[in-house]
Amino acid sequence: MKTKMLVLTLLIASFLCSGTLGRAEGEPPVSESVTVLSSFFQTKAKEIDGLQREVDQLQQELDRQEAGFKTALETARARLQTIEVMARMVKTNPYDMRVTLAEATYLQLTLAKESQPLEALVKEVQTKAITVDTLQEDLDRKWATGLDKAVRDDVQAMRRNVTAVDRKVTDLQDRLEKLQAQMAEIQARADEWVSNFQNQLPLIWKAEFLDAKEFSLLPATGADVRKDLEDWFSNLKILFVSQYSIVSQERGDWIGMLVLFWLPFVFVGFAAYRFLERVFQNAYAGGRLTSAFGILCLSLALSLLAAFLAGQVKQTSLLLAATHVLMLMGVQALAWVFRNVRGRLEKKSLQPLLPLVFLSISVAVLDLLRLPQWMEHLTWVGLVVLSSLFFGMIQPALRYERLIRRVHPYAMAILVAMAVLGWGNLAVLASTLWGVLALAVQLGIGASSVVRVVFENLDKSGFKALVADLAVTFLTLLVWLVVVLGIMAWISINLGTNVVYEKLSTLELNWGDFSFNFLRLGVVLLLFQVVRSLALAWKTVLDSENLRWKNIDHGAAASLQRIGIYCLWLLFGLVSVNLLGISLTNFAVIAGGLSVGIGFGMQTIISNFISGLILLFDRAIQPGDIIEVNGIWAKVMSVNIRNTEVQTFENAKIFLPNSTLIANQVTNWTHRNDVKIRRDVLVGVAYGSDVQLVKKILVETAGEHPAVLASPEPWVIFNDFGASSLDFILRFWVRHVDFGLSACSEIRETIEAKFREHRVEIPFPQMDVHMRPGDGTIEVKSKA
């Protein structure tokens, strides 16, 4: 910005100078303009001096940091040499190569961190170099000649100053380029080693786990057991001394890790505990002490992992084993507390999965000790037997823990059989993984229960109920996603490589145009839960009178509910088919091949399906309607894609095919939410009754009933002269079809009472027989 202002000012001064040369007589003399320009250039010269001071400050900063950069480079070279030596010695040992890879990764992260100040200096020096070059070019091109001597002297002084600054900037650039080149060389070599280790480590693990080897519980014949133990003890001592020396050299990093990682984890853990404490019904699973122990262990393990990933602490075998132990202890404590969130335990009890914790921790320590092979196998078999015996003494009260207890002996038997067949290393890893999986699932179940209990205790009225249901679903999904990612992270950290995740994510099973990918399968399962929760939310919105739109009645809401749910699942099906790699052209071919069969064999099903779509979109029949089909009155319960469920007034459920409702005559008594119905009551009175009185009584009786509408008003029709009575029809409208029968019955009772009060006779059917003499006379003779 200063350069641009300087160049612009110089251009304006040039314009003024040229304008001065062309002034007419009577204007100010030239010497005054030259004096003004000379003063202006002196001001700009001060700005160049400021630029020179800034360059001097950069030079001082480089002088101050150069020693640190060189020390860091020497340390990096020493570490790189150590890595090169270790790489030659660990070509077939995956455990040692895992440590070497961690060392190379740590060096990579350290170099990236230490090169940041150097890169910042390089950027600042480059900015100053651009400023100096621009200014120098402008002075050489525009202000070389054609000026007054005083002005020219000022310009020449400015040029000399800019040249001096340029030399300093050039010197700074040379020194920084040398440091940058050395740093880049070491970074390239570190990156190369990391890449080599990452490529070799999966192959070594594969050979370690999958290549069959002899599984022996006793030392080989003629082997010197004492010498083997002495060598093992000597190597173990060297290992622990080297591990301790690495840790002790970085005490400053430990203090920073404590402040940066562990304290935030502890704070978040205890804040969550204070929030969740009120939802637990009792403390039979350990209570406060167990929760505090779990929070401290888990927070320390997470802080170590964060420090490993951030490059603050080296990932050594000892720290890795400590992280594993702390993680298992923290998870088992919190998982057992979470499992009893609903207070189903009747007495205090320990974590039922402690045998698995014991087995996993013991195997982790066993890997760290690097025992002779036969002794390691013998110790592992002993740990398996002890864990099984330990499980036999436990009687879990909860279902999941009982399942693990029943499965554990069979799982251990399978692992021992694998070891005997030659896959001992794989069996040892699987025994640890078995405990990790069981504890992770227990934690997922417990955390999901905590989520549900928390939202059950909240106020869930109106829109809050919908938000609570969605929150429970998505938080439960998040819990299980964290569990799965945690298991994958544990495997990756312990193996020193994420090859398992990469293999699963890229593994594809191809068969023709069909391709199957495990990562996509996980996405499909996750998407299934999301669509399921959205469908439930949509159903909740349309079922609630308070949440749905006011101008939508119950029938329309039910139709929209069905259509929306079908559309969601249809969209899920299309997306899932695409994610799983199934080509839709295959369905087109299948549909073409089965078109004839569908046309004949599935004609009824297709007809009902299409009729169901018509009913849903046409809304001629909706849930809640009262319909009459073949003389049967029933209430529509739901309109499905294949049939319509109705319930008769005798409480019988009838499933009518949708094609029947489309093709046949159906009477809908409440179509479009019009629930009023007209009813007729037939009344006969004796001949000679007062017709006007009868009509008055009938109208009054109907008008007094609460279910009869006042508009249209009830009216009476003198229908006919019957054989034994004067026939009337009382016609009125009932406000709801549900009162159609009851209103008619109650009105008839009232009519009978009022007729008796006003002495209006309701005749019974009668017939008069008149006998005339003549041909119709019957003569009866007695026989002697």
C-alpha positions in Angstrom: 0.0 0.0 0.0 2.9 2.4 0.8 4.5 1.6 -2.5 1.3 2.4 -4.4 0.8 5.7 -2.6 4.4 6.6 -3.3 4.1 5.8 -7.0 0.8 7.7 -7.3 2.3 10.7 -5.5 5.3 10.7 -7.8 3.1 10.6 -10.8 1.1 13.6 -9.5 4.3 15.4 -8.9 5.4 14.6 -12.4 2.2 16.0 -13.8 2.6 19.2 -11.7 6.2 19.5 -12.8 5.3 19.2 -16.5 2.5 21.7 -15.9 4.9 24.1 -14.4 7.1 24.0 -17.4 4.2 25.0 -19.6 2.9 27.9 -17.5 2.2 31.2 -19.1 3.7 34.5 -18.0 2.4 35.9 -14.7 2.3 32.5 -12.9 4.5 31.6 -9.9 8.2 31.2 -10.8 9.7 27.8 -11.5 12.0 27.9 -8.4 9.1 27.8 -6.1 7.6 24.7 -7.7 11.0 23.0 -7.6 11.3 23.9 -3.9 7.9 22.3 -3.3 8.9 19.1 -5.1 12.2 18.9 -3.3 10.3 19.1 0.0 7.9 16.4 -1.2 10.8 14.1 -2.2 12.4 14.6 1.2 9.1 13.3 2.8 9.2 10.3 0.6 12.8 9.7 1.4 11.7 9.4 5.1 9.3 6.7 4.0 12.1 4.9 2.4 14.1 5.2 5.6 11.1 3.6 7.4 11.2 0.7 4.9 14.9 0.4 5.6 14.2 0.2 9.3 11.7 -2.6 8.7 14.2 -4.6 6.7 16.7 -4.1 9.5 14.2 -5.4 12.0 13.6 -8.5 9.8 17.4 -9.0 9.6 17.6 -8.8 13.4 14.7 -11.3 13.7 16.5 -13.7 11.4 19.7 -13.3 13.4 17.8 -14.1 16.6 16.0 -17.1 15.2 18.7 -18.5 12.9 20.5 -20.3 15.8 17.2 -21.9 16.8 16.5 -23.0 13.2 20.0 -24.5 12.9 19.6 -26.3 16.2 16.2 -27.7 15.1 17.8 -28.8 11.8 20.6 -30.6 13.6 18.1 -32.3 15.9 16.0 -33.3 12.9 19.0 -34.8 11.2 19.9 -36.8 14.3 16.4 -38.1 14.5 16.4 -38.9 10.8 19.6 -40.9 11.2 18.0 -42.8 14.2 15.0 -43.6 12.0 17.2 -44.8 9.2 19.0 -47.1 11.7 15.7 -48.4 13.2 14.4 -49.0 9.7 17.2 -51.4 8.9 16.6 -53.3 12.1 12.8 -53.6 12.1 12.1 -54.9 8.6 10.2 -58.0 9.9 9.0 -56.9 13.3 5.6 -55.1 13.1 5.6 -53.9 16.7 9.0 -52.1 16.3 8.1 -50.8 12.9 4.9 -49.3 14.4 7.1 -47.4 16.9 9.5 -46.4 14.0 6.5 -45.1 12.0 5.3 -43.2 15.0 8.8 -41.6 15.4 8.9 -40.7 11.7 5.4 -39.2 11.9 6.4 -37.2 15.0 9.4 -35.9 13.2 7.2 -34.9 10.3 4.8 -33.0 12.5 7.7 -31.4 14.4 9.3 -30.2 11.2 5.9 -28.8 10.0 5.5 -26.9 13.3 9.1 -25.6 13.4 9.0 -24.4 9.8 6.1 -22.1 10.4 8.2 -19.2 11.8 10.7 -19.6 8.9 7.9 -19.5 6.3 6.4 -16.4 8.0 9.8 -14.7 7.7 10.1 -15.8 4.0 6.8 -14.2 3.2 7.6 -10.9 4.9 11.0 -10.7 3.1 9.3 -11.5 -0.2 6.8 -8.7 0.4 9.6 -6.2 1.1 11.5 -7.4 -1.9 8.5 -6.7 -4.1 8.1 -3.2 -2.6 11.8 -2.4 -3.2 11.8 -3.7 -6.8 8.7 -1.7 -7.7 10.1 1.5 -6.2 13.5 1.0 -7.9 12.0 0.3 -11.3 9.8 3.4 -11.0 12.8 5.6 -10.0 14.9 4.3 -12.9 12.2 4.7 -15.5 10.5 8.0 -14.7 12.8 10.2 -12.7 16.2 9.7 -14.3 16.4 13.0 -16.4 14.5 16.1 -17.2 14.4 17.6 -13.7 15.9 20.5 -11.9 19.3 19.8 -10.3 18.0 20.1 -6.7 15.2 17.7 -7.4 17.5 15.4 -9.3 19.8 15.3 -6.3 16.9 14.3 -4.0 16.0 11.5 -6.5 19.6 10.2 -6.6 19.7 10.1 -2.8 16.4 8.1 -2.8 17.9 5.7 -5.4 21.0 5.1 -3.3 18.9 4.4 -0.3 16.6 2.0 -2.2 19.7 0.2 -3.6 21.0 -0.3 -0.1 17.7 -1.7 1.1 17.6 -4.0 -1.9 21.1 -5.4 -1.0 19.9 -6.2 2.5 16.7 -7.8 1.2 18.7 -9.9 -1.2 21.0 -11.0 1.6 18.0 -12.0 3.7 16.5 -13.9 0.9 19.8 -15.9 0.3 20.0 -16.8 4.0 16.4 -17.9 4.2 16.6 -19.9 1.0 19.5 -21.9 2.4 17.6 -22.6 5.6 14.5 -23.4 3.6 16.4 -25.8 1.3 17.8 -27.7 4.3 14.4 -27.9 6.0 12.8 -29.1 2.7 15.4 -31.7 2.3 14.9 -33.2 5.7 11.1 -32.9 5.3 11.3 -34.8 2.0 13.4 -37.6 3.6 11.0 -37.8 6.5 8.0 -37.9 4.2 9.7 -40.7 2.2 10.3 -42.8 5.3 6.7 -42.3 6.5 5.4 -43.4 3.1 7.7 -46.4 3.1 6.7 -47.5 6.5 3.0 -47.0 5.7 3.4 -49.2 2.7 5.5 -51.9 4.4 3.6 -52.1 7.7 0.4 -53.6 6.4 2.4 -56.3 4.6 4.3 -57.1 7.8 1.1 -57.3 9.8 -0.4 -59.5 7.2 2.6 -61.9 7.4 2.5 -61.7 11.2 -1.2 -62.5 11.5 -2.1 -64.7 8.5 1.1 -66.7 7.9 0.7 -70.0 9.8 3.4 -70.5 12.5 4.0 -73.2 15.1 2.1 -72.6 18.4 4.2 -74.0 21.2 3.6 -73.8 24.9 7.0 -75.2 25.8 10.6 -74.2 24.8 12.1 -76.0 21.9 14.1 -79.1 22.6 17.7 -78.3 23.6 16.9 -74.6 24.0 18.7 -72.7 26.7 15.8 -71.3 28.7 18.0 -69.4 31.1 19.9 -67.6 28.3 16.6 -66.8 26.6 15.3 -65.3 29.8 18.5 -63.3 30.4 18.4 -61.9 26.8 14.7 -61.1 27.2 15.4 -59.3 30.5 18.3 -57.3 29.0 16.2 -56.3 26.0 13.3 -55.3 28.2 15.6 -53.2 30.3 16.9 -51.4 27.3 13.4 -50.9 26.0 12.1 -49.3 29.2 15.3 -47.2 29.6 14.9 -45.8 26.1 11.2 -45.2 26.6 11.9 -43.4 29.9 14.6 -41.3 28.3 12.3 -40.2 25.5 9.6 -39.2 28.0 12.0 -37.4 30.3 13.5 -35.4 27.5 10.1 -33.8 26.8 8.9 -32.7 30.2 8.0 -29.3 28.8 5.6 -31.0 26.3 4.0 -32.9 29.2 3.1 -29.6 31.0 1.7 -28.2 27.8 -0.3 -31.4 27.2 -1.7 -31.2 30.7 -2.9 -27.6 30.2 -3.9 -27.9 26.6 -5.6 -31.4 26.5 -6.2 -33.1 29.9 -7.7 -30.2 31.8 -10.3 -29.4 29.1 -11.3 -33.1 28.9 -11.7 -33.2 32.7 -13.7 -30.0 32.8 -16.1 -31.2 30.0 -16.4 -34.6 31.7 -17.4 -33.3 35.1 -19.7 -30.7 33.6 -21.5 -33.5 31.8 -21.6 -35.5 35.0 -23.2 -32.6 36.9 -25.8 -32.3 34.1 -26.6 -36.0 33.9 -26.5 -36.7 37.7 -30.1 -36.0 38.2 -31.3 -38.5 35.6 -29.9 -41.6 37.4 -32.4 -43.3 39.6 -29.9 -45.0 42.0 -26.2 -45.6 42.5 -26.1 -49.4 42.4 -23.7 -49.4 39.5 -21.1 -47.5 41.3 -22.4 -43.9 41.4 -20.2 -40.9 42.0 -16.9 -42.7 42.7 -17.1 -44.9 39.6 -18.2 -42.0 37.5 -15.3 -39.8 38.7 -12.8 -42.7 38.1 -14.1 -43.2 34.6 -14.0 -39.5 33.7 -10.4 -39.2 34.9 -9.2 -42.3 33.2 -11.0 -41.6 29.9 -10.0 -37.9 29.9 -6.3 -38.8 30.4 -6.5 -41.4 27.6 -8.1 -38.9 25.2 -5.6 -36.2 26.1 -2.8 -38.6 25.2 -4.4 -39.5 21.9 -4.9 -35.8 21.1 -1.3 -35.1 22.0 -0.1 -38.0 19.7 -2.2 -36.7 16.8 -1.1 -33.1 17.4 2.6 -34.1 17.5 3.0 -32.7 21.1 4.2 -36.1 22.5 5.9 -39.0 20.9 3.9 -42.2 20.5 6.0 -44.8 22.3 5.1 -48.4 23.1 4.9 -47.6 26.8 2.6 -44.6 26.3 0.5 -46.5 23.8 0.0 -49.4 26.3 -0.8 -46.8 29.1 -3.4 -45.2 26.8 -4.9 -48.5 26.0 -5.2 -49.4 29.7 -6.6 -46.0 30.7 -9.1 -46.1 27.8 -10.4 -49.5 28.8 -10.7 -48.6 32.5 -12.6 -45.4 31.7 -14.9 -46.9 29.2 -15.8 -49.9 31.4 -16.6 -47.6 34.4 -18.8 -45.1 32.4 -20.5 -47.9 30.4 -21.6 -49.7 33.6 -22.9 -46.5 35.2 -24.8 -45.7 32.0 -26.3 -49.2 31.8 -28.1 -48.6 35.1 -29.5 -45.2 34.2 -33.1 -46.6 34.7 -32.3 -48.2 38.0 -32.9 -51.8 37.1 -30.3 -53.2 39.5 -31.7 -54.2 42.9 -28.3 -54.3 44.7 -24.8 -53.0 44.3 -22.7 -54.9 41.8 -19.4 -54.6 39.9 -19.0 -54.3 36.2 -20.0 -57.8 34.8 -17.5 -57.4 31.9 -14.5 -57.0 34.2 -13.1 -60.4 33.0 -12.9 -58.9 29.5 -11.2 -55.8 30.9 -8.7 -58.0 32.7 -8.0 -60.0 29.5 -7.6 -57.0 27.2 -5.3 -55.1 29.7 -3.2 -58.3 30.3 -2.8 -58.9 26.6 -1.7 -55.2 26.1 0.9 -55.6 28.8 1.9 -59.0 27.3 2.6 -57.3 23.9 4.7 -54.7 25.7 6.8 -57.2 27.6 8.0 -59.0 24.4 8.4 -62.4 26.1 9.9 -65.3 24.4 7.4 -66.8 22.0 6.7 -70.0 23.9 6.3 -68.1 27.1 4.1 -65.6 25.5 1.8 -68.3 24.1 1.7 -70.1 27.5 0.9 -66.8 29.3 -1.9 -66.0 26.8 -3.5 -69.4 27.2 -3.4 -68.9 31.0 -5.0 -65.5 30.7 -7.8 -66.9 28.5 -8.5 -69.7 31.1 -8.5 -67.2 34.0 -10.9 -64.8 32.2 -13.3 -67.7 31.5 -13.1 -68.9 35.1 -13.6 -65.3 36.2 -16.7 -65.0 34.0 -18.1 -68.2 35.5 -18.2 -66.6 39.0 -20.4 -63.7 37.7 -24.1 -63.7 37.4 -25.1 -60.6 35.4 -28.5 -59.1 36.0 -28.9 -57.3 32.6 -29.6 -59.0 29.3 -26.6 -57.8 27.3 -24.1 -58.8 29.9 -25.7 -62.2 30.2 -25.3 -62.7 26.5 -21.6 -61.8 26.6 -21.1 -64.2 29.5 -22.7 -67.0 27.5 -20.7 -66.2 24.3 -17.3 -65.7 25.9 -16.3 -69.4 26.5 -17.2 -70.2 22.8 -15.3 -67.2 21.6 -12.2 -68.2 23.6 -12.5 -71.8 22.4 -12.5 -70.6 18.8 -9.4 -68.3 19.5 -7.5 -71.2 21.1 -8.3 -73.4 18.1 -7.0 -70.7 15.8 -3.8 -70.5 17.8 -3.3 -74.2 17.7 -3.8 -74.2 13.9 -1.0 -71.7 13.5 -2.6 -68.3 13.7 -1.5 -67.5 17.3 -0.7 -63.8 16.7 -4.1 -63.3 15.2 -5.8 -65.0 18.1 -4.0 -62.8 20.6 -5.1 -59.7 18.7 -8.6 -61.0 18.4 -8.8 -61.7 22.2 -8.0 -58.0 22.8 -10.4 -56.9 20.1 -13.2 -59.1 21.6 -13.0 -57.2 24.9 -12.8 -53.8 23.2 -15.9 -54.6 21.0 -17.9 -55.9 24.0 -17.1 -52.8 26.1 -17.8 -50.4 23.2 -21.2 -51.9 22.5 -22.0 -51.8 26.2 -21.0 -48.1 26.2 -23.2 -47.5 23.1 -26.2 -49.1 24.7 -25.7 -47.2 28.0 -25.2 -43.9 26.3 -28.3 -44.4 24.1 -30.3 -45.1 27.3 -29.0 -41.9 28.9 -30.1 -39.9 25.8 -33.6 -41.4 26.0 -33.9 -40.8 29.7 -32.7 -37.2 29.5 -35.4 -36.3 26.9 -38.1 -38.3 28.7 -37.7 -36.0 31.7 -38.0 -32.8 29.5 -41.3 -31.0 28.9 -42.6 -32.5 25.6 -45.7 -30.5 24.6 -46.5 -29.4 21.1 -43.5 -28.6 19.0 -41.1 -29.6 21.8 -42.3 -33.3 21.4 -41.3 -33.3 17.8 -37.9 -31.7 18.5 -37.3 -34.2 21.3 -38.1 -37.2 19.1 -35.7 -36.0 16.4 -33.0 -35.2 19.0 -33.2 -38.6 20.5 -33.0 -40.3 17.1 -30.1 -38.2 15.8 -28.2 -38.3 19.1 -28.5 -42.1 19.3 -27.2 -42.3 15.7 -24.3 -40.0 16.8 -23.6 -42.3 19.8 -23.3 -45.4 17.6 -21.3 -43.5 15.0 -18.8 -42.5 17.7 -18.6 -46.1 18.9 -17.8 -47.4 15.4 -15.3 -44.7 14.7 -13.7 -45.3 18.1 -13.3 -49.0 17.4 -11.7 -48.2 14.0 -9.4 -45.6 15.6 -8.4 -48.2 18.3 -7.4 -50.7 15.6 -5.6 -48.0 13.5 -3.6 -46.7 16.5 -2.6 -50.1 17.8 -1.6 -51.3 14.3 0.1 -48.1 13.5 -1.7 -47.8 10.2 -5.3 -47.2 9.0 -5.0 -50.0 6.5 -8.1 -51.8 7.9 -10.3 -48.8 7.4 -8.9 -48.2 3.9 -9.4 -51.8 3.0 -13.0 -51.9 4.2 -13.8 -48.5 2.6 -12.3 -49.5 -0.8 -13.2 -53.2 -0.8 -15.7 -53.9 -3.6 -17.3 -57.1 -4.6 -18.1 -56.9 -8.3 -20.5 -59.2 -10.1 -21.4 -58.0 -13.6 -22.7 -54.5 -13.3 -23.2 -54.9 -9.6 -20.6 -53.6 -7.1 -20.8 -53.8 -3.3 -18.8 -51.5 -1.0 -18.8 -51.8 2.8 -18.4 -48.0 3.3 -21.4 -47.4 1.1 -23.3 -50.0 3.1 -22.6 -48.1 6.3 -23.9 -44.9 4.6 -27.0 -46.8 3.6 -27.6 -48.0 7.1 -27.1 -44.5 8.5 -29.4 -43.1 5.8 -32.0 -45.7 6.8 -32.1 -44.4 10.4 -32.3 -40.8 9.2 -35.2 -41.5 6.8 -36.9 -43.5 9.5 -36.7 -40.6 12.0 -37.9 -38.2 9.3 -40.9 -40.4 8.6 -41.8 -40.6 12.3 -41.4 -36.8 12.6 -43.7 -36.3 9.5 -46.3 -38.7 11.0 -46.1 -36.9 14.4 -46.6 -33.5 12.8 -49.7 -34.6 10.8 -51.2 -36.6 13.7 -51.0 -33.6 16.1 -53.8 -31.1 16.0 -51.4 -28.4 17.4 -48.5 -29.0 14.9 -50.2 -29.4 11.6 -51.7 -26.7 9.5 -55.1 -25.4 10.6 -56.8 -25.7 7.2 -56.0 -29.4 6.9 -58.6 -31.8 8.3 -57.9 -35.2 9.7 -58.5 -37.1 6.4 -56.3 -34.8 4.3 -53.6 -35.1 7.0 -53.8 -38.9 6.9 -53.5 -38.9 3.1 -50.5 -36.5 3.2 -49.0 -38.6 5.9 -49.1 -41.7 3.7 -47.9 -40.0 0.6 -45.0 -38.3 2.3 -43.9 -41.5 4.0 -44.1 -43.4 0.7 -42.1 -40.7 -1.1 -39.4 -40.7 1.6 -38.9 -44.4 1.4 -39.0 -44.3 -2.4 -36.3 -41.7 -2.4 -34.3 -43.7 0.1 -34.6 -46.8 -2.1 -33.4 -44.9 -5.2 -30.4 -43.4 -3.3 -29.6 -46.7 -1.7 -29.6 -48.6 -5.0 -27.3 -45.9 -6.5 -25.0 -46.0 -3.5 -24.7 -49.8 -3.6 -23.7 -49.7 -7.2 -26.8 -51.4 -8.6 -27.6 -50.1 -12.1 -31.2 -49.1 -12.7 -31.0 -50.5 -16.2 -31.0 -54.0 -14.6 -34.4 -53.3 -13.2 -35.6 -52.1 -16.6 -34.4 -55.4 -18.1 -36.1 -57.5 -15.3 -39.3 -55.4 -15.6 -39.3 -56.0 -19.4 -38.8 -59.7 -19.0 -41.5 -60.0 -16.3 -44.0 -57.7 -18.0 -46.1 -60.5 -19.3 -46.2 -62.3 -16.0 -47.0 -59.0 -14.2 -49.8 -58.4 -16.7 -51.5 -61.8 -16.0 -50.3 -63.3 -12.8 -50.1 -60.1 -10.8 -53.0 -58.2 -12.4 -55.0 -58.0 -9.2 -52.0 -56.8 -7.1 -51.1 -54.1 -9.7 -54.7 -53.1 -9.9 -54.9 -52.6 -6.1 -51.6 -50.8 -6.1 -52.8 -48.3 -8.8 -56.2 -47.9 -7.1 -54.4 -47.2 -3.8 -52.5 -44.4 -5.5 -55.7 -43.0 -6.9 -57.4 -43.1 -3.5 -54.5 -41.3 -1.9 -54.2 -38.5 -4.5 -58.0 -38.2 -5.3 -59.0 -38.3 -1.6 -62.5 -39.5 -2.4 -62.2 -41.8 0.6 -60.1 -40.7 3.6 -59.4 -42.0 7.1 -62.3 -41.1 9.4 -65.0 -41.2 6.7 -68.2 -43.2 7.2 -68.9 -45.3 4.1 -71.5 -47.8 3.1 -70.3 -50.8 0.9 -72.8 -53.5 0.0 -75.1 -52.5 2.8 -72.4 -52.5 5.4 -71.7 -49.3 7.3 -68.1 -48.8 8.4 -65.5 -46.3 9.4 -62.4 -45.9 7.3 -59.3 -46.5 9.5 -56.5 -46.2 7.0 -55.9 -46.2 3.2 -52.9 -48.3 2.4 -51.1 -48.9 -0.8 -52.8 -52.3 -1.4 -56.1 -52.3 0.6 -58.2 -50.0 2.8 -58.8 -50.9 6.4 -62.4 -50.2 7.7 -64.1 -50.9 11.0 -67.7 -51.8 11.2 -70.0 -50.6 14.0 -69.9 -54.2 15.3 -66.1 -53.6 15.8 -65.1 -55.9 13.0 -62.1 -55.1 10.9 -62.5 -55.5 7.1 -59.7 -55.1 4.6 -61.3 -54.0 1.3 -59.2 -54.3 -1.9 -58.6 -50.8 -3.3 -59.9 -51.9 -6.7 -63.2 -52.7 -5.1 -63.6 -49.1 -3.9 -62.7 -47.7 -7.3 -64.8 -50.0 -9.5 -67.9 -50.5 -7.4 -70.5 -48.1 -5.9 -69.5 -46.8 -2.5 -71.6 -44.4 -0.4 -69.5 -41.9 1.6 -71.6 -40.3 4.3 -68.9 -37.9 5.4 -67.2 -36.9 2.1 -65.0 -33.8 2.3 -65.7 -33.6 6.1 -69.4 -33.0 5.6 -70.7 -35.0 8.6 -74.4 -33.9 8.8 -77.0 -36.4 7.6 -80.7 -36.2 6.9 -82.9 -38.7 8.8 -86.7 -39.6 8.4 -89.0 -40.8 11.1 -92.3 -42.5 9.9 -95.3 -41.9 12.1 -98.9 -43.1 11.7 -101.9 -41.8 13.6 -105.5 -42.9 13.7 -108.1 -41.6 11.4 -109.9 -38.7 12.9 -106.8 -37.2 14.6 -106.1 -33.5 14.4 -103.5 -33.2 11.5 -102.2 -29.8 12.5 -101.7 -30.9 16.1 -99.8 -33.9 14.9 -97.5 -31.8 12.7 -96.9 -29.3 15.5 -96.0 -32.1 17.9 -93.6 -33.7 15.4 -91.8 -30.4 14.6 -91.4 -29.4 18.3 -90.1 -32.9 19.2 -87.4 -32.7 16.5 -86.5 -29.1 17.3 -86.0 -29.8 20.9 -83.4 -32.6 20.3 -79.8 -31.3 20.7 -78.4 -33.3 17.8 -81.0 -31.9 15.3 -79.8 -28.8 13.3 -82.0 -25.7 13.4 -81.1 -24.9 9.8 -82.4 -26.5 7.7 -85.5 -26.6 9.9 -87.3 -29.9 10.6 -90.5 -30.3 8.6 -93.4 -32.8 8.4 -94.8 -34.3 5.2 -98.3 -35.8 5.2 -97.3 -38.8 3.2 -100.4 -40.9 2.6 -103.7 -42.2 3.7 -102.8 -45.7 5.0 -104.9 -48.7 5.4 -105.4 -48.1 9.1 -103.6 -44.7 9.7 -102.7 -41.3 8.5 -99.0 -41.6 7.5 -96.6 -38.7 8.2 -92.8 -38.3 7.6 -90.8 -36.3 10.1 -87.7 -35.1 8.2 -84.8 -33.4 9.9 -81.0 -33.0 9.7 -78.6 -34.4 12.3 -75.4 -32.5 13.0 -73.2 -35.6 12.9 -73.6 -39.0 11.3 -72.6 -40.7 14.6 -76.0 -39.4 16.1 -78.1 -40.7 13.2 -79.5 -43.8 14.9 -79.5 -42.5 18.5 -81.3 -39.3 17.5 -84.0 -41.1 15.7 -84.6 -43.5 18.6 -84.8 -40.7 21.2 -87.1 -38.7 18.9 -89.5 -41.7 18.6 -89.6 -42.0 22.4 -90.5 -38.3 22.8 -93.2 -38.6 20.1 -94.8 -41.5 21.8 -94.9 -39.7 25.1 -96.3 -36.5 23.6 -99.0 -38.4 21.7 -100.1 -40.1 24.9 -100.1 -36.7 26.6 -102.3 -35.1 23.8 -104.3 -38.3 23.4 -103.2 -38.8 19.8 -103.8 -42.5 19.0 -101.2 -44.5 17.1 -103.3 -47.3 15.6 -102.2 -50.9 15.2 -102.8 -52.6 11.9 -106.4 -54.0 11.7 -108.7 -55.5 9.0 -112.6 -55.6 8.9 -114.3 -58.7 7.4 -117.9 -58.3 6.2 -120.0 -61.5 5.7 -122.9 -61.2 3.1 -125.6 -63.9 2.5 -125.7 -65.5 -0.9 -123.2 -67.5 -2.8 -120.7 -67.2 -0.1 -122.8 -68.8 2.6 -121.5 -72.1 3.9 -124.0 -74.7 4.8 -123.1 -77.0 7.6 -125.0 -80.3 7.9 -124.8 -82.7 10.7 -124.5 -86.4 10.0 -126.7 -88.8 11.9 
